[in-house]
Amino acid sequence: MSYLWVETAIQVIGVLLLAPLVEGIIARLKAIMESRRGPKILQPYYDLSKYLKKETLVNTDATAFFNIAPYMVFSIYLLIAFVIPVILPYPNELSPVVDFLGGGLLFVLAAVIQILAALDARSSFTTLGAGRSVTFSAYAEPTLIMVFFAVALISSSNNPYITHNLILSYGNYLTLPHLLSSVAFFMLFLFETGRLPTESSGMMEFGMIDEARNYEYSGRHMFLLKYSSLIKQYLLGSVLINVFVFPWFLQSSLVGSVLDIPIMLGKWIVIAAVVAYLEETLAKLRLFKIQDYLTLSFALAVFSVITYSLGGLL
């Protein structure tokens, strides 16, 4: 009897459970660095529960797409949790569905749906968020694809699980192409998860991006979108951890898949400390400077491919 379906279910459950916890850990670490009490680690769970209990209001000017978009976005991120190495170090039953490129395109698809839903709301704030998202996504999404392309070249495979195993070799891990692609992906991770100083988590118009896109949502729709953003953060961070930065210690077998959940939590605490420190120490950037930031990350990804190609010619 194959236990791959059970292990896949454990992986998805692990993602659903750990995604809000990671956000709580980051917020708690930031509070400690600022010498204040701050929110509880479990606060994201309470916030999600609050959204789920509130009444769902719908803009009368919006179409049906506005209502189904949160379900589509949540479903896409849940699908990604089935097929990429976020807890398991080996392929599961659904892994052949997508490769690195397919996973990257799924992230892009979710972003496009959110932008279209924001435009469908016909609100000045949501249009503001959609416009900014389109502008910055034109720089961010090519970086995502290029980084995955660079890692596929290094590992000679577009299978994220095979890539994970090859990066376990220190010879591959310490190569300049891998280091450049890791830095590029980490910079992209900070942007995609709203960790840049310009992306305020409040309602300040000058920094609103994700908040502006979701401005017209409430109730269970807001629950799905907030949960989706937490899952997105966990998925991107887990790829950063398991494929680029810290690919060791994941266990195999059915029991190992259960043990991988606390192991991933331990890895995430390290990454959360780094992210919290950068958030507290980086000076705030003007909004238009995000383009320069993303251009730099794209350039690093391109240099990763170039250095790998030059290394093969020497």
C-alpha positions, 0 to 999 in steps of 0.5 A: 500500500502506498502512503504517498497520498497520506504524506501529501495530505500531511504536507497540505495540513502542515502548510495550513497550520504553519502559515499563520504561525509563521506570520505570528512568529515574525510579528513577535520577533519584530516586537521583541526587537522594538522592546515592546510587548507586541501581539501574541504568536497565535494572533493571526489565527484569531484574526482569521477567525474574526474575518470568518465570523464577520458579515460578507458585504459585496459591492453592488457595482461588481460582477460575479467574478468579484465574488468567486476570485477569493475562492479561486486564489485560495484554491490555486495556492492550495494546489501549489501546496500539493505539488512543490517541496514545502515539507516532503523531500521527495515527489508525491502523487501530484508532483508530475502535474507541474514543474518549476515553470508551472509552479511559477505560473500558478503564482502569477495566475493567482496575482492576475486574478487578484488584480482583475478582481480589484479592477472589477470592484470599481473603487478608487482604492482597489484600482490604485492597488491594481495599478501598482501591482501591475507595474511592479509585477512586470518586474517581479514575475520575470525574476521569479521565472528567471530564478527557477530557470537558473536553478533548473540549469544548475540541477539539469532538471525542472523537477523541484524535488530533484533540484532539492536533492542535487542542491544537498551536494556542497559542490552545487550549493556553493557555486556562484550561480546558485548563490546569485539565484538564492540572493535574487529569490530572497529579494523577490520573497521580501517583495512578494510577501510585503516585507519591503519598508514601503509596503505598509501593513496599514491603510496609508495610501502612499504604501498601499498595495495588497491592502488596496486590492482587498479594500472592498472585501469583507467577511469570508472573502477577506478570510480567504484572501488573508489566508491566501497571502499567509499561504503564499508567504509560507510557500515562497519561504519554504521554496527559499528554505528547501531549494535555495538556502537550507535544504537539509534535515527533511525526513522520508517515510510516513513518520518522517513526513510528520516530523518534517512539520516541526523541522520546517518550523525550526527552519522558519524561525531562523528565516523569520529572525532574518526577515524581522531584522531586515524589516527593522533595520532597512530604511524606508524606500520611496514607492518608485524605488521598488522598481530599482529593487526588483530590477536588481533582483532580476539582474542577479538572476540573469547573472546567475544564468550567465555565470553558469553558462560561462562556467560550462564553456571554460 
